[in-house]
Every structure is written in C-alpha cells, then in structure tokens.
Amino acid sequence: MKQLSDIAVVGLAVMGENLILNMASKGFTVTAFNRSYDKVERFLEGRAKGLTIRGADSIQALVESLEKPRKIMLMVKSGQPVDDFISRLTPYLDKGDIIIDGGNSQFEDSNRRTAELSKLGLHYIGTGVSGGEEGALLGPSIMPGGDEKAWPSVKPIFQAISAKVEDEQGELTAPCCDWVGDGGSGHFVKMVHNGIEYGDMQLICEAYLLMRDLLGMEADEIKTVFDEWNKTELSSYLTEITADIFGYKENGEALVEKILDTAGQKGTGKWTGVTALHLGVPLTLIGEAVFARCLSAIKEERVDASKVLSGPKAEFKGDKQAFLNNLKDALLASKIVSYAQGFALMREAAKEYQWKLNYGAIALMWRGGCIIRSVFLDNIKTAFDKDSELRNLLLDDYFSDVVTSAQQGWREVIAAAIVNGISVPCLSSALTYFDGYRTADLPANLLQAQRDYFGAHTYERKDKARGEFFHTNWTGRGGDTSSTTYDV
C-alpha cells in the first residue's frame, strides 16, 4: 500500500463503502473515515480487508494520510451535516486542497460552497453520483461540477471508477463521467436526473396498474410483458428490474403484491418541481410523479374514500394484445416527454445561472451506471450533437417521429383509463403537455383578459409587436392606470 492515499472518503453508509471498494479495485489507495471509528474498524476487518484501504480515527489523521493536493470526498447526509464537516476540515487543509460532496445536496448549497471555499484558496466539487449500491461498487454515473481547477486532480479517479458502456462492436466507450460546469451545476444535473427517475418509475407503475386492474393480468404475465419490452426501444434499467420484481416470489406468490402501496421519497423530485416553478418551466410530468407519491402516502384516507366515493367498474372488452401494444407506445412517448421536460429545465437553468452545459455529454453520462439509463439516451446525444441549441427534444426529427407515430395508441390508452376510472396522472399529463406544446394558439388570451379585467395587469396583442403592453378599462370605471407587468 502507498505511504499516502490518493483520496479519502468520509461516510461509510452503503454508497460510501462501495465507492471506496470501487476505487481500491481500480488501483487507488483510499482512506476511510466515519464519525464513529468502530464502523471504520469493522469495514477494515471485513469487506476492505487486504485491500489498499486504510482508516483514520481523527480529522487530523485523515488529512495527514493524503497526498497533495488532498482530495476528500464527503458521502454524508445533505444540508447542515455537509457544512459542519467542511468546517471541521478546513483548519487542517492547505490552499489547493479539494473537498468533494458526493451526496444529494441542493444545487444552491453547492453554488454557495464553491464560492466560500474559493475565498479560502480551497477547491470545491459538488458531484452527483447515481447507480445505487451496485452502481457505486461496479461503476456509477458521476456528474461533477464546481471549481473547474480541481477537475484535473480528480478526473483520473472519477473516470476510472465510473460506468463504461459498450458500443455495437463490443468496445467500451467514454466513461459515464465528465465535467458538467461551474458552481452547483453537477448537483443540478443530478437533481434533474432524479426528477426524470421519479417520472420513469411512476409511468411504469401506471402501465402496471392498467395491466392489473383493466386487463386482469397476474404477476407472471406482467413479467413477460416487461421482459419483452426490454428488448425494444423501452430497454432500460428500470424496465429490466421491473421484470425481475414481478418474477420474485415469496412462498409461491409474487412479493410485489404484498408490499404496501405507500411510496417514500428523499426530496430530489420535489426540488426538481420547485426549481421548475421558480424558472417557469412546465415540468408537468415530473410534478405529477411527485404528487403521485404524496397521494400514495395517505393510504388510510384513500381506503376510507374508497368506501364513500364510487366510479366506473373497470371492464375491458377489446383486443388485449392490441391494447398492450398501445400501452407500450404510450409508455415510450410519455418517457420521451419526461426527458424533454428535464432537458428543457437544464437549458433554462443554464441561462439563469450562466452555466455552459453540454447536453449531449450529459446524455452520455446517463447512458450507463445510473438509474435512468436507457437505450434512447444515445438518440438524445445524437439530437444535441446535431443541434446544440435544440430547444426541446420533441423538435428533433427522431423523437418527433416516435411520438407522432405513438400518439394514436397513447390516446386510446388514456381514453380507456379515464372511461374505466383508473388513475394515470403521468401518462395523461405527458399527453396533455404534448398537445399543449404543439398548439400554436392556447387560451391564455382569455386568461390575460381576465387578469387585466380584475387587476389591470395588461396584455400583449396579436396585431402588435411583442413587448408592447396594453390595458383596457373593461368596466368604464377602472381608469387608465395599469399594474406592473411580469412573466413567469
């Protein structure tokens, strides 16, 4: 083992331990640190035994174990714990040393920390890490941002441990890790990734609900459908594990049907929705996915409501295979909308925070290792390679053709769900967004007239230049004074 470690990792929960093991497997020497040293000792005597991993029992020992510039990666709970640990570290660090936050921190915190540590001569990297337990061990998707001067020092480690994807010839492509941008951009991209993840998972759940409650399908048959879909354009990590879940049995029965229907969340989906509201981006599908989890959480209230509120009895009379084909189209088109909204949010954030984001590179980073990895991320990269200023993925030829060809089946699925009283908030929200986005003349003219009527908020006219605002004295009693004009 080298006399000094290449990097230190703080926090020995699932992700921290597995990242350390990943780093050691790639030839790096790692110092492990945890708030309670007994956990470090158990790790060194257990999974880390015999590997190029050492422990530290104090902050000073941690810092002294590292070669310069020192690289310390925090895998601790987001929020105040990160700030607290940075405060404990900084007295022992020298100018040029690097602090990396690999947790799910809010991007605003990473913006602030980058600036604060820069004043001390220290470099900060806020990096998203996706892939769960297995990804951390075998190769995650890594999305670093912050102080770019630190990137050359951590790049060899991050790119070595990140996921690699094979091309059609079986050759490994570029690592699923590249520099994202300044400040909190890395954590922002990870936040959007998680928002899309919320949407993907809910869409799959709605497809399952339609199979179960409308088509009357059992777990084994549902597994077969997802296995088949995973060989098509719907091929993805989430499709793959969904098939596995339906095939897992306990005492001869599908375990999934024994799991209580209340979903948890850690907040990144909510942050994505709140940020979209701040930036005025219609992130409708991801917002509905978050609210679907909130609705699932009020289980007892829903049970009570089911005894009081009635709806149509689900009854399917059509061609089952034709409906499944339509459901596949609906799921594919809705997933595309989810990604389109996510990339639109990143595009708006880049303007707001003056980040230079490479959207094709981001798609490539998500191509392997992460939870939302799927085959059509290659098509997203191609779309942005063709047009780096692409305003919306739905405007790309490939995605436009896919969604257009899928929309008939998509509409039939949503219609069947509504007629039969089955809740599909994300599938229907995606279609509503698609229809709104392709509509040249929305009814917001009436909305503006209403706002001007009751609040003198002014409006623009179709027969005048954009940016010129008007106010009408609708009642004859309001006068000519207008309120301030503002946009979302």
C-alpha positions in Angstrom: 0.0 0.0 0.0 1.2 3.5 -0.8 2.5 5.6 2.0 -0.1 8.3 1.3 -3.6 7.8 0.0 -4.9 9.1 -3.3 -8.2 10.2 -1.9 -10.3 9.9 1.3 -14.0 9.1 1.6 -16.0 10.3 4.6 -19.1 8.3 5.5 -19.4 4.6 5.5 -23.0 4.1 4.6 -23.9 1.9 1.6 -22.7 4.4 -1.1 -19.5 5.4 0.8 -18.4 1.8 1.4 -19.0 0.7 -2.2 -17.3 3.7 -3.7 -14.2 3.0 -1.6 -14.2 -0.6 -2.7 -14.6 0.5 -6.3 -11.7 2.9 -6.0 -9.4 0.3 -4.5 -10.3 -2.2 -7.2 -9.1 0.4 -9.8 -5.7 0.6 -8.1 -6.2 3.7 -5.9 -5.3 3.9 -2.2 -8.2 5.2 -0.1 -8.5 6.5 3.4 -11.9 5.6 5.1 -13.3 7.9 7.7 -16.5 7.8 9.7 -17.9 9.8 12.6 -17.8 6.6 14.7 -14.4 4.9 14.3 -15.7 1.5 15.2 -17.5 1.4 11.9 -14.2 2.1 10.2 -12.6 -0.8 12.1 -15.4 -3.2 11.1 -15.0 -2.2 7.5 -11.2 -2.7 7.6 -11.6 -6.1 9.1 -14.5 -7.0 6.8 -15.0 -6.1 3.2 -11.9 -3.9 3.0 -9.5 -6.5 4.5 -6.3 -6.9 2.4 -7.2 -4.1 0.0 -5.5 -0.7 -0.5 -7.7 0.9 2.1 -6.6 2.5 5.4 -8.6 4.1 8.2 -8.3 7.4 10.1 -9.5 7.9 13.6 -9.4 11.8 13.5 -9.7 14.7 11.1 -6.0 15.4 11.5 -5.1 11.8 10.8 -7.4 11.8 7.8 -5.7 14.9 6.3 -2.2 13.7 7.1 -2.9 10.4 5.3 -3.4 12.1 1.9 -1.0 13.1 -0.8 -1.3 16.7 -2.1 -3.4 18.2 -3.4 -5.6 16.4 -0.8 -8.9 15.1 -2.2 -11.6 14.4 0.4 -15.0 13.1 -0.8 -18.0 13.5 1.6 -20.7 10.9 1.4 -22.8 12.2 4.3 -26.3 13.5 4.7 -27.1 16.6 2.7 -27.7 20.0 4.3 -26.1 21.1 7.6 -24.0 17.9 8.0 -22.0 18.8 4.9 -21.4 22.3 6.1 -20.5 21.0 9.6 -17.9 18.6 8.2 -16.4 21.3 5.9 -16.0 23.5 8.9 -14.2 20.7 10.7 -11.9 20.0 7.7 -10.8 23.5 6.6 -8.5 24.3 9.6 -6.3 21.3 8.6 -6.2 21.9 4.8 -3.8 23.9 2.6 -4.5 26.0 -0.4 -5.3 23.9 -3.4 -6.8 21.0 -1.5 -10.1 19.7 -2.7 -13.4 18.9 -1.0 -15.9 16.8 -2.9 -19.5 16.5 -1.9 -20.9 13.3 -3.4 -24.3 13.3 -1.7 -27.7 14.6 -3.0 -27.1 18.2 -2.0 -29.2 21.0 -3.2 -27.5 22.9 -6.0 -27.9 26.2 -4.3 -25.8 24.9 -1.5 -23.1 23.8 -3.9 -23.2 27.3 -5.5 -22.6 28.8 -2.1 -19.9 26.3 -1.0 -17.9 26.7 -4.2 -17.7 30.5 -3.7 -17.0 30.2 0.1 -14.2 27.7 -0.3 -12.7 29.6 -3.2 -12.1 32.5 -0.9 -10.1 30.3 1.4 -8.0 29.0 -1.5 -9.7 25.6 -1.5 -11.5 23.9 -4.3 -15.0 22.5 -4.1 -16.7 19.9 -6.3 -20.3 19.1 -5.9 -20.9 15.9 -7.8 -24.0 13.8 -8.4 -23.5 10.0 -8.1 -26.1 7.7 -9.5 -26.4 4.0 -9.7 -27.4 2.9 -6.2 -25.5 0.3 -4.3 -24.5 -1.8 -7.3 -23.5 1.2 -9.3 -21.3 2.6 -6.6 -19.4 -0.7 -6.4 -19.2 -1.6 -10.1 -19.4 1.8 -11.9 -21.8 4.7 -11.3 -22.7 7.7 -13.4 -20.8 10.6 -11.9 -21.7 14.3 -12.6 -19.1 16.7 -11.2 -19.4 20.4 -11.1 -18.0 23.3 -9.1 -14.4 24.7 -9.2 -13.0 23.5 -12.6 -9.4 24.0 -11.4 -9.9 20.9 -9.3 -11.1 18.7 -12.2 -7.6 17.5 -13.5 -6.8 16.2 -10.0 -10.0 14.1 -9.6 -10.6 13.2 -13.2 -8.4 10.1 -13.3 -10.1 8.7 -10.2 -13.7 9.5 -11.2 -13.4 8.4 -14.8 -11.7 5.1 -13.7 -14.5 4.2 -11.3 -17.4 5.3 -13.4 -19.5 3.1 -15.6 -18.5 2.3 -19.2 -20.8 1.4 -22.0 -20.1 -1.0 -24.9 -20.7 0.1 -28.4 -22.1 -2.1 -31.2 -18.7 -3.6 -31.7 -18.4 -4.5 -28.0 -15.8 -1.8 -27.3 -16.0 0.3 -24.2 -17.0 3.9 -24.9 -16.1 7.0 -23.0 -16.7 6.8 -19.2 -20.1 7.9 -17.8 -18.4 10.9 -16.2 -17.3 14.3 -17.5 -17.1 17.8 -16.2 -20.5 19.4 -16.0 -19.9 23.1 -15.3 -19.5 25.7 -12.6 -20.9 26.1 -9.2 -23.8 23.8 -8.4 -24.3 22.5 -12.0 -23.2 19.0 -11.1 -25.8 18.7 -8.4 -28.4 20.4 -10.6 -27.9 17.8 -13.3 -28.2 15.0 -10.7 -31.4 16.6 -9.3 -32.9 16.6 -12.8 -31.8 13.0 -13.3 -33.7 12.1 -10.1 -36.7 14.0 -11.3 -36.8 12.1 -14.5 -36.3 8.9 -12.4 -39.4 9.8 -10.5 -41.3 10.2 -13.7 -40.0 7.0 -15.2 -40.9 5.0 -12.2 -44.4 6.4 -12.0 -45.0 5.8 -15.7 -44.1 2.1 -15.3 -46.3 1.9 -12.2 -49.2 3.2 -14.2 -48.6 0.7 -17.0 -48.6 -2.0 -14.4 -51.9 -0.6 -12.9 -53.6 -0.8 -16.2 -52.4 -4.4 -16.8 -53.6 -5.4 -13.3 -56.8 -3.6 -12.9 -58.1 -3.2 -16.5 -56.6 -6.3 -18.2 -56.7 -8.5 -15.1 -53.1 -9.7 -15.6 -51.2 -11.7 -13.0 -47.6 -11.1 -12.0 -46.1 -13.8 -14.2 -47.8 -12.4 -17.3 -46.8 -8.9 -16.4 -43.2 -10.0 -16.0 -43.3 -11.5 -19.5 -44.5 -8.2 -21.0 -41.8 -6.2 -19.3 -39.2 -8.8 -20.4 -40.4 -8.3 -24.0 -40.5 -4.6 -23.7 -36.9 -4.6 -22.5 -35.9 -5.9 -25.9 -37.4 -2.9 -27.7 -37.0 0.9 -27.6 -38.1 0.7 -24.0 -35.0 -1.1 -23.0 -33.7 0.4 -19.7 -32.5 -0.4 -16.3 -35.9 0.3 -14.7 -37.7 -1.9 -17.3 -35.3 -4.7 -16.6 -35.6 -4.6 -12.8 -39.4 -4.3 -13.1 -39.5 -7.6 -14.9 -37.2 -9.1 -12.2 -39.5 -7.7 -9.4 -42.6 -9.4 -10.9 -40.7 -12.7 -11.1 -39.7 -12.6 -7.5 -41.8 -14.9 -5.3 -42.3 -15.5 -1.6 -44.0 -18.8 -0.7 -45.0 -19.2 -4.3 -46.7 -15.7 -4.5 -45.4 -12.5 -6.1 -43.8 -10.5 -3.4 -44.6 -7.2 -5.1 -48.4 -7.7 -4.4 -47.6 -8.0 -0.7 -45.9 -4.6 -0.5 -47.9 -1.7 0.9 -48.8 0.9 -1.7 -47.2 3.9 0.0 -44.1 5.4 -1.6 -41.3 7.2 0.0 -39.1 10.0 -1.3 -35.9 11.8 -0.3 -36.8 15.2 -1.8 -34.9 15.4 -5.0 -38.0 15.1 -7.1 -39.7 17.8 -5.1 -36.6 20.0 -5.5 -36.9 19.5 -9.3 -40.5 20.6 -9.3 -39.9 23.6 -7.1 -37.0 24.7 -9.3 -39.1 24.4 -12.4 -41.7 26.6 -10.8 -39.0 29.2 -10.0 -37.7 29.1 -13.5 -41.2 29.0 -15.2 -40.6 25.7 -16.9 -43.6 23.4 -17.5 -42.3 20.3 -15.8 -45.7 18.8 -15.6 -45.0 15.0 -15.7 -42.3 15.1 -13.0 -44.5 17.3 -10.9 -47.3 14.7 -11.2 -44.9 11.9 -10.3 -44.1 13.7 -7.0 -47.7 14.3 -6.2 -48.5 10.6 -7.0 -46.1 9.7 -4.2 -47.8 12.2 -1.9 -51.2 10.7 -2.8 -49.9 7.2 -2.1 -48.7 8.3 1.3 -52.3 9.0 2.6 -53.2 5.3 2.5 -55.7 5.3 5.3 -57.5 8.3 3.9 -57.7 6.6 0.4 -59.1 3.4 2.0 -61.8 5.4 3.7 -62.5 7.4 0.5 -62.8 4.1 -1.5 -65.8 3.2 0.7 -67.6 6.5 0.1 -66.6 7.6 -3.5 -67.7 5.4 -6.4 -66.6 5.3 -10.0 -67.0 3.1 -13.0 -66.1 -0.6 -12.7 -63.1 -1.4 -14.8 -64.1 -3.7 -17.7 -62.0 -4.5 -20.7 -63.8 -5.8 -23.9 -61.2 -5.2 -26.6 -58.2 -6.9 -28.1 -55.8 -7.5 -25.2 -52.6 -7.7 -27.3 -53.6 -4.6 -29.3 -54.1 -2.7 -26.0 -50.7 -3.9 -24.8 -49.1 -2.6 -28.0 -50.8 0.7 -27.4 -49.7 0.8 -23.8 -46.1 0.2 -25.0 -46.5 3.2 -27.3 -48.0 5.3 -24.5 -45.2 4.5 -22.1 -42.5 5.2 -24.7 -44.0 8.6 -25.8 -44.5 9.6 -22.2 -40.9 8.7 -21.3 -39.7 10.9 -24.1 -41.8 13.8 -22.8 -40.3 13.3 -19.3 -36.7 13.6 -20.7 -37.8 16.5 -22.9 -39.1 18.4 -19.9 -35.9 17.6 -17.9 -33.6 18.8 -20.6 -35.7 21.9 -21.0 -35.3 22.6 -17.3 -31.5 22.3 -17.6 -31.5 24.6 -20.6 -33.4 27.3 -18.7 -31.2 26.8 -15.6 -28.0 27.2 -17.8 -29.3 30.6 -18.9 -30.3 31.6 -15.4 -27.1 30.6 -13.7 -24.8 31.2 -16.7 -23.6 27.6 -16.9 -22.2 26.1 -20.1 -23.9 22.7 -20.1 -23.1 20.1 -22.8 -26.4 18.3 -23.1 -25.1 15.6 -25.4 -22.3 14.8 -22.8 -24.9 14.7 -20.1 -26.9 12.1 -22.0 -23.7 10.1 -22.4 -23.1 10.3 -18.7 -26.6 8.9 -18.1 -26.0 6.1 -20.7 -24.6 3.7 -18.1 -24.4 3.2 -14.4 -27.3 5.5 -13.4 -30.9 4.6 -12.6 -32.4 6.2 -15.7 -30.0 4.6 -18.2 -31.9 3.6 -21.3 -31.1 2.9 -25.0 -32.6 6.1 -26.3 -30.1 8.2 -24.4 -27.9 7.6 -27.5 -30.6 9.3 -29.6 -30.6 12.2 -27.1 -26.9 12.6 -27.5 -27.3 12.5 -31.3 -30.0 15.1 -31.2 -27.8 17.6 -29.3 -24.8 16.7 -31.5 -26.9 17.8 -34.5 -28.2 20.9 -32.8 -26.5 22.1 -29.5 -29.2 24.8 -29.2 -32.1 22.4 -29.5 -35.0 24.0 -27.6 -36.9 20.8 -26.9 -36.3 17.1 -27.6 -39.7 16.9 -29.2 -38.5 19.1 -32.0 -35.7 16.6 -33.0 -36.7 14.6 -36.1 -36.2 11.2 -34.3 -38.2 12.0 -31.2 -40.9 13.9 -33.2 -41.4 10.8 -35.4 -41.5 8.4 -32.5 -44.1 10.5 -30.5 -46.2 11.2 -33.6 -46.4 7.6 -34.6 -47.2 6.6 -31.0 -49.9 9.1 -30.3 -52.9 7.2 -31.6 -52.2 4.3 -29.2 -51.3 6.8 -26.5 -54.7 8.5 -26.8 -56.5 5.2 -26.8 -54.8 4.1 -23.6 -55.6 7.4 -21.8 -59.2 7.3 -23.0 -59.6 3.7 -21.7 -58.1 4.7 -18.3 -60.5 7.6 -17.9 -63.5 5.6 -19.0 -62.7 2.9 -16.6 -61.8 5.2 -13.7 -58.1 4.2 -13.5 -55.7 6.9 -12.2 -52.8 7.5 -14.7 -51.6 11.0 -13.8 -48.2 10.8 -15.5 -49.3 9.1 -18.7 -52.1 11.6 -19.1 -50.0 14.6 -18.1 -47.5 13.7 -20.7 -50.1 13.6 -23.4 -51.6 16.9 -22.2 -48.2 18.5 -22.3 -47.6 17.2 -25.8 -51.0 18.6 -27.0 -50.3 21.9 -25.3 -46.8 22.2 -26.7 -47.9 21.5 -30.3 -50.8 24.1 -30.0 -50.0 27.4 -31.6 -52.9 29.2 -30.1 -53.6 28.4 -26.4 -56.5 30.1 -24.4 -54.1 32.3 -22.4 -55.5 35.3 -24.3 -58.7 34.9 -22.2 -56.6 34.4 -19.1 -54.7 37.7 -19.8 -58.0 39.5 -20.4 -59.3 38.2 -17.0 -56.1 39.4 -15.3 -56.3 42.8 -16.9 -60.0 43.0 -16.0 -59.7 42.4 -12.3 -56.1 43.6 -11.7 -55.1 45.8 -14.6 -52.1 43.5 -15.3 -52.0 44.4 -19.0 -51.7 42.2 -22.1 -50.0 42.0 -25.4 -51.8 42.0 -28.7 -51.6 39.7 -31.7 -51.7 42.6 -34.1 -48.8 44.5 -32.3 -45.1 43.8 -31.7 -44.1 41.6 -28.8 -43.1 43.5 -25.7 -45.7 46.2 -26.1 -48.3 46.1 -23.4 -51.9 47.4 -23.2 -54.6 47.9 -20.6 -58.3 48.2 -21.2 -60.9 49.9 -19.0 -63.2 47.0 -19.2 -66.0 48.4 -17.0 -65.7 52.0 -17.7 -64.9 52.6 -14.0 -61.3 51.5 -13.8 -59.4 54.4 -15.4 -56.2 54.1 -17.4 -53.7 53.1 -14.6 -52.2 49.7 -15.1 -50.4 47.4 -12.7 -46.8 46.2 -13.3 -46.2 43.6 -15.9 -44.3 40.4 -15.1 -43.7 37.0 -16.6 -43.2 33.5 -15.1 
